Amino acid sequence: MAMSTPNSAVLVDWFERLALLLAWAFVIIVFGAVRPTTFLTWANFSAILGSQAVLVVVALGLTLTLTAGDYDLSIASVLSLAGTVLAVLNARNDVPIVWAIAAALAVGAAVGFINGFFVIYFRINSMIVTLGVGTFVHGVTLWLGNQETISGISSGLVEAAIVRRLFGVRLLAARGFAFGGLLFQTLQLLLLLLRLSSVPIGPLLVIVGFERHFATLWRD
């Protein structure tokens, strides 16, 4: 009886680690059995992979804050703001697409810095900070875009992100280098896993997620 508890804990730990993959496999099996001729096709999987590329990138970024025990409720608003900044600069002000992308990334990083500053320096709950910042950012997005659909984005970006495909999956291309959306997401996932498993960043993030006071002692 004494040996069953550790074994149960190991099984629970492995189940938590593999829960997402198991749920994914379950969905594929169920829908594959119900609609095998339409669901189990490469055209369907390529459409899913291409349409969810942005969501995957955002979710991977959110993983870092969740690992540290913080919640970022502003991430959707920041994504909209970054897209609006890119569109306004490139389509309305004729800024080269490379500089427009750099500006959009800088805006997103600046909002993240503001969130982190209020959470760490003033010790305000992350949900409260990001909810307030997200609301403010949403207002800035509406003001910046004048609540209109902005068209006329650089044709090079549109072609790279939507038109070009690799094995049926949309491509992300720049200066001759083309990466399938799935390959790009996989590379980003591997880099994130490498970062989380590295010392001291990875263990420190996990410890912060459990208890920030202990994380400070561990760092000292």
Backbone as ProteinMPNN parsed JSONL, in Angstrom:
{"seq_chain_A": "MAMSTPNSAVLVDWFERLALLLAWAFVIIVFGAVRPTTFLTWANFSAILGSQAVLVVVALGLTLTLTAGDYDLSIASVLSLAGTVLAVLNARNDVPIVWAIAAALAVGAAVGFINGFFVIYFRINSMIVTLGVGTFVHGVTLWLGNQETISGISSGLVEAAIVRRLFGVRLLAARGFAFGGLLFQTLQLLLLLLRLSSVPIGPLLVIVGFERHFATLWRD", "coords_chain_A": {"N_chain_A": [[0.829, -1.204, 0.0], [1.993, 1.172, 0.664], [3.652, 1.595, -1.45], [2.002, 2.269, -3.499], [1.211, 4.922, -3.503], [3.443, 6.665, -4.336], [3.655, 5.67, -6.98], [1.143, 6.333, -8.026], [1.349, 9.092, -7.916], [3.342, 9.531, -9.8], [2.055, 8.644, -12.125], [-0.036, 10.509, -12.275], [1.474, 12.822, -12.638], [2.678, 12.34, -15.143], [0.364, 12.176, -16.673], [-0.598, 14.795, -16.504], [1.417, 16.083, -17.904], [1.097, 15.023, -20.459], [-1.483, 15.582, -21.115], [-2.546, 17.486, -22.936], [-1.661, 16.527, -25.439], [-2.947, 14.057, -25.423], [-5.628, 14.869, -25.391], [-5.702, 16.141, -27.865], [-5.186, 13.958, -29.583], [-7.48, 12.481, -29.006], [-9.528, 14.121, -30.02], [-8.887, 14.043, -32.744], [-9.263, 11.325, -33.282], [-12.018, 10.975, -32.724], [-13.386, 12.829, -34.476], [-12.264, 11.926, -36.826], [-13.36, 9.406, -36.996], [-16.061, 10.006, -37.244], [-16.251, 11.738, -39.499], [-14.519, 10.657, -41.73], [-13.81, 10.991, -44.442], [-13.629, 13.701, -44.878], [-12.435, 14.97, -42.646], [-10.029, 13.583, -42.086], [-8.035, 14.43, -43.991], [-5.371, 15.879, -45.925], [-5.818, 18.457, -46.823], [-7.631, 19.49, -44.988], [-6.134, 19.404, -42.571], [-4.015, 21.098, -43.26], [-5.377, 23.489, -43.548], [-6.22, 23.895, -40.916], [-3.756, 24.12, -39.563], [-2.691, 26.38, -40.83], [-4.602, 28.388, -40.241], [-4.496, 28.611, -37.495], [-2.045, 29.609, -36.809], [-1.307, 32.159, -35.758], [-2.588, 32.08, -33.272], [-1.186, 29.999, -32.024], [1.404, 31.092, -31.778], [0.876, 33.257, -30.05], [-0.086, 31.852, -27.818], [2.193, 30.413, -27.047], [3.849, 32.495, -26.222], [2.365, 33.36, -24.029], [2.732, 31.258, -22.341], [5.065, 31.625, -20.851], [4.466, 33.629, -18.917], [2.416, 32.336, -17.543], [3.802, 30.169, -16.494], [5.295, 31.475, -14.596], [3.339, 32.032, -12.805], [1.643, 34.153, -13.288], [-1.019, 36.021, -14.842], [-1.87, 37.123, -18.019], [-4.062, 39.223, -19.169], [-4.155, 41.023, -21.146], [-3.205, 40.245, -23.552], [-4.576, 39.698, -25.952], [-5.5, 42.224, -26.666], [-3.077, 43.534, -27.024], [-2.076, 42.152, -29.212], [-3.916, 42.974, -31.176], [-3.348, 45.722, -31.176], [-0.677, 45.743, -32.079], [-0.992, 44.719, -34.671], [-2.564, 46.761, -35.736], [-0.852, 48.978, -35.57], [1.149, 48.167, -37.371], [-0.381, 48.115, -39.748], [-1.284, 50.791, -39.988], [1.121, 52.232, -40.189], [2.331, 51.083, -42.477], [0.327, 50.913, -44.543], [-1.043, 53.376, -44.495], [0.873, 55.369, -44.066], [2.995, 54.761, -45.636], [5.328, 53.533, -44.698], [8.185, 51.46, -44.895], [7.733, 47.891, -44.992], [9.373, 46.306, -43.371], [10.303, 48.042, -41.357], [7.848, 48.736, -40.296], [6.996, 46.306, -39.21], [8.991, 46.014, -37.273], [8.353, 48.2, -35.632], [5.815, 47.419, -34.721], [6.482, 45.146, -33.211], [8.06, 46.407, -31.282], [6.183, 48.016, -29.984], [4.533, 46.052, -28.835], [6.42, 44.891, -27.077], [6.883, 47.088, -25.426], [4.417, 47.438, -24.126], [4.362, 45.041, -22.726], [6.533, 45.496, -21.013], [5.507, 47.593, -19.47], [3.386, 46.293, -18.176], [4.867, 44.387, -16.671], [6.357, 46.142, -15.075], [4.462, 47.423, -13.378], [3.448, 45.19, -12.048], [5.709, 44.064, -10.754], [7.134, 46.223, -9.489], [5.193, 47.79, -8.093], [3.82, 45.759, -6.975], [1.25, 44.812, -7.686], [-1.588, 42.791, -8.348], [-1.336, 40.608, -11.118], [-3.535, 40.064, -12.779], [-5.229, 42.231, -12.373], [-3.639, 44.37, -13.245], [-3.056, 43.716, -15.97], [-5.63, 43.55, -16.985], [-6.534, 46.202, -16.755], [-4.562, 47.544, -18.297], [-4.942, 46.228, -20.725], [-7.543, 47.069, -21.394], [-7.083, 49.818, -21.741], [-5.232, 49.704, -23.871], [-6.849, 48.588, -25.827], [-8.595, 50.709, -26.302], [-6.751, 52.559, -27.356], [-6.113, 51.231, -29.7], [-8.563, 51.338, -31.127], [-8.74, 54.104, -31.445], [-6.407, 54.635, -32.904], [-6.731, 53.21, -35.286], [-9.032, 54.356, -36.127], [-11.392, 53.027, -35.959], [-11.794, 51.597, -38.314], [-11.562, 49.334, -41.12], [-8.423, 48.588, -42.266], [-6.855, 48.626, -45.293], [-4.534, 47.667, -47.93], [-2.04, 46.728, -47.212], [1.43, 45.877, -47.508], [2.115, 44.082, -50.428], [4.054, 42.148, -50.52], [4.205, 41.106, -47.895], [1.638, 40.056, -47.634], [1.654, 38.094, -49.642], [3.702, 36.449, -48.705], [2.698, 35.521, -46.246], [0.201, 34.434, -46.761], [-0.344, 33.64, -49.486], [1.83, 32.033, -50.548], [2.756, 28.609, -50.163], [3.76, 25.638, -48.417], [3.799, 22.29, -48.841], [1.073, 22.55, -48.813], [0.623, 24.13, -46.621], [0.515, 27.423, -45.318], [3.058, 29.789, -46.063], [5.772, 31.52, -44.434], [7.731, 33.958, -45.455], [10.832, 35.57, -46.149], [13.106, 37.522, -47.782], [13.976, 35.394, -49.441], [14.086, 33.211, -47.739], [12.053, 30.65, -46.695], [9.641, 29.407, -44.534], [7.566, 26.831, -43.511], [4.376, 27.291, -41.944], [3.838, 25.45, -39.889], [6.421, 24.437, -39.41], [7.73, 26.729, -38.504], [6.298, 27.263, -36.143], [6.91, 24.942, -34.722], [9.674, 25.245, -34.418], [9.718, 27.538, -32.813], [8.472, 26.511, -30.546], [10.357, 24.593, -29.72], [12.515, 26.265, -29.093], [11.374, 27.645, -26.945], [10.995, 25.558, -25.093], [13.656, 24.867, -24.695], [14.551, 27.181, -23.484], [13.028, 27.214, -21.117], [14.009, 24.958, -19.894], [16.563, 25.611, -19.303], [19.173, 26.722, -17.06], [19.639, 29.605, -15.04], [17.012, 30.348, -15.643], [14.689, 28.762, -16.346], [14.11, 26.948, -14.004], [13.835, 29.006, -12.092], [11.612, 30.461, -12.977], [9.614, 28.53, -12.609], [9.725, 28.196, -9.819], [9.044, 30.769, -9.006], [6.422, 30.738, -9.835], [5.291, 29.064, -7.932], [5.968, 30.114, -5.361], [6.894, 33.289, -4.657], [8.465, 34.391, -2.683], [10.147, 32.306, -1.863], [11.477, 32.031, -4.245], [13.053, 34.314, -4.292], [14.777, 33.789, -2.145], [16.025, 31.503, -3.156], [17.384, 32.566, -5.294], [19.202, 34.245, -4.027]], "CA_chain_A": [[0.0, 0.0, 0.0], [2.88, 2.329, 0.748], [4.296, 1.803, -2.732], [1.034, 2.706, -4.492], [1.113, 6.38, -3.521], [4.407, 7.243, -5.282], [3.317, 5.281, -8.344], [-0.001, 7.142, -8.428], [1.837, 10.455, -8.138], [4.063, 9.524, -11.071], [1.06, 8.553, -13.19], [-0.716, 11.806, -12.353], [2.423, 13.782, -13.208], [2.802, 12.071, -16.572], [-0.916, 12.512, -17.305], [-0.643, 16.252, -16.63], [2.345, 16.484, -18.953], [0.636, 14.555, -21.763], [-2.935, 15.792, -21.231], [-2.872, 18.215, -24.158], [-1.476, 15.62, -26.569], [-4.003, 13.053, -25.363], [-6.869, 15.521, -25.825], [-5.568, 16.353, -29.311], [-5.374, 12.664, -30.225], [-8.885, 12.099, -28.824], [-10.33, 14.891, -30.979], [-8.61, 13.517, -34.085], [-9.891, 10.0, -33.398], [-13.482, 11.113, -32.749], [-13.828, 13.453, -35.72], [-11.852, 11.053, -37.909], [-14.325, 8.313, -37.094], [-17.359, 10.539, -37.67], [-16.125, 12.274, -40.859], [-13.183, 10.248, -42.198], [-13.503, 11.453, -45.794], [-13.38, 15.146, -44.888], [-11.541, 15.408, -41.566], [-8.715, 12.951, -42.215], [-7.443, 14.811, -45.274], [-4.296, 16.859, -45.771], [-6.374, 19.79, -47.038], [-8.228, 19.927, -43.728], [-5.076, 19.654, -41.595], [-3.261, 22.279, -43.672], [-6.215, 24.649, -43.235], [-6.176, 24.079, -39.469], [-2.423, 24.601, -39.2], [-2.517, 27.734, -41.33], [-5.508, 29.343, -39.594], [-4.199, 28.714, -36.067], [-0.643, 29.988, -36.616], [-1.22, 33.314, -34.851], [-2.997, 31.632, -31.935], [-0.088, 29.203, -31.467], [2.484, 32.011, -31.399], [0.429, 33.991, -28.868], [-0.164, 30.914, -26.693], [3.549, 30.104, -26.603], [4.306, 33.642, -25.446], [1.631, 33.387, -22.767], [3.226, 30.169, -21.501], [6.09, 32.133, -19.938], [3.837, 34.293, -17.773], [1.676, 31.328, -16.778], [4.794, 29.405, -15.744], [5.686, 32.301, -13.443], [2.195, 32.206, -11.926], [0.948, 35.405, -13.597], [-2.001, 35.946, -15.92], [-1.833, 38.283, -18.904], [-5.355, 39.393, -19.81], [-4.044, 42.059, -22.169], [-2.471, 39.723, -24.695], [-5.381, 39.848, -27.162], [-5.504, 43.649, -27.013], [-1.74, 43.859, -27.519], [-2.004, 41.595, -30.564], [-4.678, 43.872, -32.051], [-2.616, 46.979, -31.284], [0.495, 45.528, -32.928], [-1.462, 44.627, -36.042], [-3.028, 48.081, -36.168], [0.342, 49.809, -35.774], [1.752, 47.744, -38.634], [-1.231, 48.52, -40.869], [-1.294, 52.247, -40.103], [2.419, 52.693, -40.67], [2.634, 50.603, -43.828], [-0.71, 51.213, -45.531], [-1.45, 54.786, -44.507], [2.006, 56.292, -44.032], [4.0, 54.276, -46.593], [6.551, 53.1, -44.028], [8.576, 50.121, -45.379], [7.129, 46.828, -44.191], [10.322, 45.821, -42.358], [10.267, 48.979, -40.235], [6.518, 48.647, -39.694], [7.008, 45.103, -38.368], [9.837, 46.317, -36.115], [7.594, 49.097, -34.763], [4.76, 46.63, -34.087], [7.122, 44.339, -32.165], [8.494, 47.312, -30.22], [4.983, 48.405, -29.238], [4.17, 44.91, -27.992], [7.406, 44.776, -26.002], [6.692, 48.215, -24.504], [3.254, 47.131, -23.293], [4.795, 43.999, -21.796], [7.379, 46.123, -19.991], [4.629, 48.342, -18.572], [2.72, 45.295, -17.33], [5.829, 43.861, -15.714], [6.759, 47.2, -14.137], [3.432, 47.603, -12.359], [3.319, 43.961, -11.261], [6.894, 43.828, -9.933], [7.526, 47.377, -8.668], [4.1, 48.174, -7.203], [3.29, 44.516, -6.419], [-0.178, 44.714, -7.965], [-1.944, 41.505, -8.951], [-1.162, 40.649, -12.574], [-4.832, 40.082, -13.448], [-5.744, 43.597, -12.312], [-2.799, 45.213, -14.098], [-3.227, 43.409, -17.396], [-7.008, 43.885, -17.365], [-6.57, 47.641, -16.961], [-3.723, 47.892, -19.45], [-5.596, 45.704, -21.926], [-8.656, 47.962, -21.715], [-6.493, 51.05, -22.279], [-4.644, 49.384, -25.178], [-7.96, 48.411, -26.762], [-9.025, 52.053, -26.672], [-5.734, 53.128, -28.236], [-6.255, 50.564, -31.001], [-9.72, 51.913, -31.805], [-8.404, 55.477, -31.823], [-5.36, 54.637, -33.921], [-7.295, 52.723, -36.546], [-10.253, 55.122, -36.411], [-12.466, 52.04, -36.023], [-11.994, 51.249, -39.715], [-10.749, 48.259, -41.669], [-7.31, 49.18, -43.001], [-6.406, 47.793, -46.408], [-3.38, 48.191, -48.633], [-0.788, 46.245, -46.633], [2.439, 45.488, -48.496], [1.8, 42.836, -51.124], [5.069, 41.154, -50.177], [3.809, 40.453, -46.647], [0.431, 39.263, -47.906], [2.052, 36.916, -50.418], [4.515, 35.556, -47.875], [1.941, 34.937, -45.137], [-1.067, 33.812, -47.161], [-0.371, 33.027, -50.817], [2.817, 30.956, -50.694], [2.468, 27.444, -49.322], [4.685, 24.514, -48.41], [2.994, 21.096, -48.559], [-0.303, 22.976, -48.571], [0.562, 25.003, -45.45], [0.952, 28.765, -45.654], [4.468, 30.078, -45.84], [6.248, 32.798, -43.921], [8.943, 34.107, -46.244], [11.514, 36.859, -46.066], [14.395, 37.563, -48.452], [14.386, 34.123, -50.002], [13.962, 32.114, -46.788], [10.642, 30.345, -46.503], [9.409, 28.406, -43.505], [6.172, 26.471, -43.361], [3.82, 27.742, -40.678], [4.035, 24.402, -38.891], [7.839, 24.368, -39.077], [8.038, 27.91, -37.715], [5.726, 27.067, -34.812], [7.693, 23.896, -34.065], [10.947, 25.851, -34.028], [9.466, 28.417, -31.677], [8.194, 25.653, -29.398], [11.624, 24.01, -29.272], [13.279, 27.336, -28.437], [10.744, 27.909, -25.651], [11.324, 24.443, -24.207], [15.07, 24.998, -24.361], [14.681, 28.289, -22.539], [12.445, 26.828, -19.837], [14.824, 23.909, -19.283], [17.899, 26.133, -19.015], [19.424, 27.224, -15.703], [18.625, 29.492, -13.974], [15.745, 30.942, -16.03], [13.588, 27.819, -16.261], [13.742, 26.626, -12.625], [13.421, 30.204, -11.368], [10.232, 30.748, -13.365], [8.742, 27.552, -11.954], [9.703, 28.51, -8.391], [8.256, 31.995, -8.875], [5.029, 30.361, -9.97], [4.819, 28.459, -6.69], [6.115, 31.029, -4.227], [7.881, 34.29, -5.028], [9.395, 34.594, -1.575], [11.14, 31.25, -1.964], [12.293, 32.299, -5.432], [14.045, 35.306, -3.894], [15.773, 33.097, -1.32], [16.792, 30.586, -4.028], [18.275, 33.394, -6.111], [20.296, 34.702, -3.16]], "C_chain_A": [[0.86, 1.248, 0.0], [3.511, 2.64, -0.596], [3.326, 2.376, -3.765], [0.963, 4.228, -4.602], [2.139, 7.016, -4.439], [4.085, 6.902, -6.721], [2.138, 6.096, -8.873], [0.425, 8.57, -8.724], [2.582, 10.559, -9.464], [3.091, 9.486, -12.242], [0.329, 9.875, -13.379], [0.183, 12.846, -12.999], [2.56, 13.594, -14.72], [1.518, 12.409, -17.309], [-1.036, 14.017, -17.5], [0.27, 16.731, -17.751], [1.804, 16.157, -20.35], [-0.838, 14.84, -22.013], [-3.307, 16.471, -22.539], [-2.737, 17.321, -25.385], [-2.559, 14.543, -26.597], [-5.336, 13.635, -25.822], [-6.864, 15.748, -27.329], [-5.801, 15.041, -30.062], [-6.829, 12.204, -30.139], [-9.779, 12.819, -29.831], [-10.137, 14.36, -32.394], [-9.308, 12.175, -34.297], [-11.41, 10.126, -33.546], [-13.952, 11.685, -34.08], [-13.396, 12.632, -36.937], [-12.81, 9.9, -38.111], [-15.677, 8.796, -37.616], [-17.324, 11.006, -39.118], [-14.755, 11.92, -41.443], [-12.825, 10.823, -43.569], [-13.201, 12.943, -45.868], [-12.37, 15.572, -43.83], [-10.134, 14.858, -41.731], [-8.134, 13.181, -43.611], [-6.369, 15.869, -45.032], [-4.796, 18.285, -45.965], [-6.973, 20.341, -45.746], [-7.15, 20.268, -42.702], [-4.251, 20.888, -41.97], [-4.045, 23.551, -43.384], [-6.187, 24.945, -41.741], [-4.836, 24.676, -39.044], [-2.209, 26.042, -39.646], [-3.355, 28.747, -40.589], [-5.177, 29.562, -38.125], [-2.773, 29.17, -35.784], [-0.491, 31.128, -35.617], [-1.562, 32.896, -33.428], [-1.888, 30.832, -31.26], [1.04, 30.108, -30.974], [2.115, 32.774, -30.127], [0.397, 33.083, -27.642], [1.219, 30.563, -26.162], [4.132, 31.259, -25.799], [3.638, 33.714, -24.092], [2.116, 32.31, -21.808], [4.247, 30.659, -20.476], [5.467, 32.783, -18.716], [3.051, 33.301, -16.92], [2.625, 30.473, -15.954], [5.228, 30.157, -14.492], [4.517, 32.576, -12.502], [1.429, 33.491, -12.16], [0.019, 35.2, -14.789], [-1.948, 37.246, -16.722], [-3.154, 38.367, -19.661], [-5.32, 40.432, -20.923], [-3.489, 41.533, -23.484], [-3.254, 39.87, -26.001], [-5.399, 41.307, -27.625], [-4.152, 44.081, -27.571], [-1.562, 43.34, -28.939], [-2.73, 42.498, -31.557], [-3.941, 45.194, -32.25], [-1.414, 46.84, -32.213], [0.095, 45.439, -34.397], [-1.923, 45.972, -36.59], [-1.86, 49.011, -36.43], [1.01, 49.462, -37.096], [0.938, 48.258, -39.828], [-1.212, 50.034, -41.07], [0.024, 52.755, -40.677], [2.648, 52.323, -42.129], [1.611, 51.063, -44.861], [-1.03, 52.702, -45.623], [-0.279, 55.755, -44.604], [3.18, 55.838, -44.891], [5.351, 53.965, -45.938], [6.91, 51.712, -44.561], [8.12, 49.027, -44.426], [8.071, 46.315, -43.102], [10.302, 46.72, -41.135], [8.915, 48.964, -39.541], [6.417, 47.424, -38.778], [7.835, 45.345, -37.114], [9.101, 47.219, -35.124], [6.489, 48.339, -34.03], [5.328, 45.762, -32.964], [7.562, 45.206, -30.989], [7.315, 47.758, -29.361], [4.537, 47.273, -28.311], [5.113, 44.726, -26.828], [7.227, 45.884, -24.966], [5.501, 47.969, -23.577], [3.595, 46.037, -22.281], [5.666, 44.547, -20.687], [6.527, 46.896, -18.987], [3.891, 47.396, -17.634], [3.667, 44.779, -16.251], [6.242, 44.878, -14.672], [5.733, 47.364, -13.018], [3.296, 46.37, -11.471], [4.487, 43.804, -10.29], [7.173, 44.983, -8.976], [6.442, 47.737, -7.66], [3.415, 46.967, -6.573], [1.762, 44.441, -6.519], [-0.447, 43.378, -8.653], [-1.923, 41.611, -10.468], [-2.491, 40.701, -13.317], [-5.402, 41.5, -13.478], [-4.97, 44.498, -13.263], [-3.089, 44.964, -15.569], [-4.646, 43.673, -17.874], [-7.124, 45.379, -17.644], [-5.768, 48.073, -18.173], [-4.361, 47.413, -20.744], [-6.764, 46.577, -22.362], [-8.151, 49.263, -22.335], [-5.931, 50.811, -23.687], [-5.734, 49.203, -26.231], [-8.495, 49.764, -27.231], [-8.051, 52.729, -27.611], [-5.84, 52.521, -29.632], [-7.417, 51.133, -31.798], [-9.433, 53.335, -32.27], [-7.403, 55.509, -32.977], [-5.897, 54.206, -35.279], [-8.564, 53.417, -36.962], [-11.452, 54.2, -36.613], [-12.816, 51.658, -37.463], [-11.13, 50.043, -40.09], [-9.675, 48.862, -42.567], [-6.839, 48.188, -44.068], [-5.186, 48.425, -47.052], [-2.052, 47.807, -48.018], [0.143, 45.783, -47.754], [2.115, 44.123, -49.106], [2.824, 41.744, -50.826], [4.728, 40.397, -48.911], [2.601, 39.562, -46.865], [0.789, 37.977, -48.647], [2.819, 35.924, -49.555], [3.678, 34.83, -46.833], [0.732, 34.144, -45.578], [-0.959, 33.027, -48.461], [0.564, 31.833, -50.918], [2.554, 29.835, -49.696], [3.572, 26.402, -49.472], [3.926, 23.286, -47.955], [1.563, 21.476, -48.206], [-0.453, 23.9, -47.384], [1.123, 26.359, -45.821], [2.401, 28.992, -45.256], [4.656, 31.422, -45.167], [7.602, 33.005, -44.565], [9.521, 35.495, -46.07], [12.878, 36.726, -46.724], [14.885, 36.172, -48.874], [14.295, 32.949, -49.054], [12.489, 31.878, -46.517], [10.5, 29.21, -45.497], [7.922, 28.097, -43.477], [5.677, 26.906, -41.994], [4.036, 26.728, -39.569], [5.497, 24.323, -38.462], [8.251, 25.543, -38.204], [7.518, 27.759, -36.29], [6.509, 26.005, -34.038], [9.035, 24.433, -33.589], [10.776, 26.758, -32.822], [9.198, 27.611, -30.411], [9.474, 25.053, -28.843], [12.488, 25.06, -28.568], [12.705, 27.664, -27.065], [11.067, 26.809, -24.653], [12.787, 24.502, -23.777], [15.286, 26.092, -23.334], [14.159, 27.912, -21.164], [13.275, 25.764, -19.127], [16.22, 24.392, -18.918], [17.966, 26.671, -17.59], [20.091, 28.583, -15.823], [17.232, 29.93, -14.383], [14.575, 29.98, -15.816], [13.184, 27.475, -14.839], [13.255, 27.844, -11.844], [11.988, 30.588, -11.707], [9.255, 29.805, -12.671], [8.608, 27.862, -10.466], [8.892, 29.77, -8.139], [6.775, 31.678, -8.972], [4.452, 29.748, -8.716], [4.857, 29.448, -5.531], [7.231, 32.024, -4.526], [8.887, 34.543, -3.914], [10.504, 33.546, -1.62], [12.04, 31.464, -3.175], [13.385, 33.319, -5.116], [15.15, 34.665, -3.059], [16.64, 32.188, -2.172], [17.789, 31.362, -4.854], [19.454, 33.867, -5.289], [21.26, 33.562, -2.839]], "O_chain_A": [[0.496, 2.263, -0.595], [3.866, 3.785, -0.873], [3.755, 2.907, -4.789], [0.684, 4.761, -5.676], [1.763, 7.846, -5.267], [4.224, 7.751, -7.601], [2.134, 6.504, -10.034], [-0.07, 9.19, -9.665], [2.466, 11.561, -10.169], [3.269, 10.198, -13.23], [0.101, 10.309, -14.507], [-0.272, 13.656, -13.807], [2.557, 14.563, -15.479], [1.564, 12.879, -18.446], [-1.518, 14.473, -18.537], [-0.063, 17.676, -18.466], [2.02, 16.909, -21.301], [-1.391, 14.389, -23.016], [-4.278, 16.078, -23.186], [-3.592, 17.346, -26.27], [-3.033, 14.163, -27.667], [-6.087, 12.985, -26.55], [-7.885, 15.574, -27.995], [-6.524, 15.012, -31.057], [-7.352, 11.61, -31.081], [-10.674, 12.215, -30.422], [-11.098, 14.239, -33.154], [-9.875, 11.921, -35.36], [-12.013, 9.464, -34.39], [-14.812, 11.102, -34.74], [-14.078, 12.636, -37.962], [-13.052, 9.464, -39.236], [-16.357, 8.075, -38.345], [-18.241, 10.718, -39.887], [-13.92, 12.805, -41.629], [-11.657, 11.112, -43.829], [-12.578, 13.398, -46.827], [-11.537, 16.441, -44.086], [-9.156, 15.581, -41.539], [-7.788, 12.233, -44.315], [-6.438, 16.645, -44.079], [-4.273, 19.217, -45.355], [-6.833, 21.527, -45.449], [-7.232, 21.3, -42.036], [-3.832, 21.641, -41.091], [-3.464, 24.573, -43.018], [-6.136, 26.107, -41.338], [-4.791, 25.624, -38.26], [-1.612, 26.837, -38.919], [-2.89, 29.856, -40.325], [-5.54, 30.594, -37.561], [-2.331, 29.124, -34.636], [0.36, 31.069, -34.729], [-0.895, 33.314, -32.482], [-1.672, 30.97, -30.056], [1.568, 29.909, -29.88], [2.944, 32.923, -29.229], [0.804, 33.491, -26.554], [1.4, 30.428, -24.952], [4.828, 31.039, -24.808], [4.272, 34.088, -23.106], [1.935, 32.429, -20.596], [4.285, 30.157, -19.353], [5.893, 32.518, -17.591], [3.03, 33.422, -15.695], [2.294, 30.09, -14.832], [5.496, 29.551, -13.455], [4.682, 33.278, -11.504], [0.634, 33.889, -11.308], [0.24, 34.328, -15.628], [-1.98, 38.337, -16.153], [-3.35, 37.678, -20.662], [-6.335, 40.692, -21.568], [-3.322, 42.298, -24.434], [-2.663, 40.138, -27.047], [-5.324, 41.59, -28.821], [-4.09, 44.902, -28.487], [-0.963, 44.015, -29.778], [-2.224, 42.759, -32.649], [-3.909, 45.728, -33.358], [-1.16, 47.717, -33.038], [0.757, 46.009, -35.264], [-1.703, 46.285, -37.76], [-1.871, 49.757, -37.408], [1.393, 50.351, -37.856], [1.5, 48.772, -40.796], [-1.131, 50.506, -42.204], [0.03, 53.615, -41.558], [3.104, 53.147, -42.922], [1.98, 51.548, -45.931], [-1.261, 53.223, -46.714], [-0.419, 56.843, -45.163], [4.242, 56.462, -44.875], [6.397, 54.121, -46.568], [6.029, 50.86, -44.673], [8.119, 49.208, -43.208], [7.617, 45.929, -42.025], [10.285, 46.234, -40.004], [8.84, 49.156, -38.327], [5.825, 47.497, -37.701], [7.443, 44.94, -36.02], [9.212, 47.029, -33.913], [6.249, 48.586, -32.848], [4.729, 45.653, -31.894], [7.451, 44.793, -29.835], [7.441, 47.864, -28.142], [4.205, 47.505, -27.149], [4.678, 44.438, -25.713], [7.397, 45.652, -23.77], [5.57, 48.259, -22.383], [3.173, 46.094, -21.126], [5.556, 44.115, -19.54], [6.795, 46.857, -17.786], [3.781, 47.662, -16.437], [3.319, 44.738, -15.071], [6.458, 44.528, -13.512], [6.097, 47.435, -11.844], [3.055, 46.494, -10.27], [4.282, 43.45, -9.129], [7.42, 44.762, -7.79], [6.744, 47.967, -6.489], [2.53, 47.125, -5.732], [1.079, 44.061, -5.568], [0.367, 42.898, -9.441], [-2.426, 42.579, -11.039], [-2.575, 41.318, -14.379], [-5.984, 41.922, -14.478], [-5.559, 45.291, -13.999], [-3.338, 45.903, -16.326], [-4.852, 43.989, -19.046], [-7.73, 45.786, -18.636], [-6.236, 48.874, -18.983], [-4.324, 48.118, -21.752], [-6.961, 46.804, -23.556], [-8.706, 49.753, -23.318], [-6.136, 51.627, -24.587], [-5.572, 49.611, -27.381], [-8.808, 49.943, -28.408], [-8.461, 53.399, -28.558], [-5.676, 53.221, -30.631], [-7.289, 51.385, -32.996], [-9.836, 53.726, -33.366], [-7.535, 56.305, -33.907], [-5.543, 54.788, -36.304], [-9.124, 53.12, -38.017], [-12.397, 54.531, -37.33], [-13.98, 51.427, -37.79], [-10.107, 49.772, -39.461], [-9.99, 49.57, -43.524], [-6.473, 47.054, -43.761], [-4.842, 49.571, -46.763], [-1.042, 48.468, -48.26], [-0.31, 45.353, -48.814], [1.874, 43.147, -48.396], [2.504, 40.557, -50.875], [4.931, 39.185, -48.839], [2.54, 38.447, -46.346], [0.287, 36.903, -48.317], [2.618, 34.714, -49.655], [3.915, 33.654, -46.559], [0.275, 33.265, -44.848], [-1.42, 31.888, -48.543], [0.15, 30.747, -51.323], [2.182, 30.075, -48.547], [4.223, 26.302, -50.512], [3.458, 23.23, -46.818], [0.916, 20.807, -47.4], [-1.546, 24.415, -47.147], [2.102, 26.443, -46.562], [2.892, 28.464, -44.258], [3.838, 32.331, -45.298], [8.544, 32.282, -44.244], [8.795, 36.468, -45.869], [13.71, 35.927, -46.294], [16.052, 35.825, -48.687], [14.409, 31.802, -49.486], [11.762, 32.802, -46.15], [11.166, 28.18, -45.607], [7.102, 29.013, -43.424], [6.422, 26.901, -41.014], [4.375, 27.092, -38.443], [5.783, 24.16, -37.276], [9.033, 25.378, -37.267], [8.22, 28.09, -35.334], [6.743, 26.153, -32.839], [9.481, 24.115, -32.487], [11.602, 26.746, -31.91], [9.646, 27.985, -29.327], [9.66, 25.008, -27.627], [13.122, 24.764, -27.555], [13.454, 27.93, -26.125], [11.378, 27.091, -23.496], [13.112, 24.218, -22.625], [16.103, 25.951, -22.424], [14.774, 28.25, -20.152], [13.252, 25.675, -17.9], [16.981, 23.658, -18.289], [16.949, 27.028, -16.995], [21.019, 28.734, -16.617], [16.326, 29.893, -13.55], [13.584, 30.339, -15.18], [12.026, 27.683, -14.475], [12.351, 27.722, -11.017], [11.229, 30.995, -10.827], [8.198, 30.228, -12.203], [7.51, 27.798, -9.912], [8.137, 29.84, -7.17], [5.961, 32.279, -8.271], [3.258, 29.886, -8.45], [3.874, 29.594, -4.804], [8.393, 31.635, -4.635], [10.041, 34.875, -4.184], [11.676, 33.875, -1.433], [13.223, 31.123, -3.144], [14.507, 33.207, -5.609], [16.328, 34.969, -3.248], [17.849, 32.098, -1.954], [18.902, 30.896, -5.098], [20.583, 33.896, -5.778], [22.24, 33.765, -2.122]]}, "name": "protein", "num_of_chains": 1, "seq": "MAMSTPNSAVLVDWFERLALLLAWAFVIIVFGAVRPTTFLTWANFSAILGSQAVLVVVALGLTLTLTAGDYDLSIASVLSLAGTVLAVLNARNDVPIVWAIAAALAVGAAVGFINGFFVIYFRINSMIVTLGVGTFVHGVTLWLGNQETISGISSGLVEAAIVRRLFGVRLLAARGFAFGGLLFQTLQLLLLLLRLSSVPIGPLLVIVGFERHFATLWRD"}
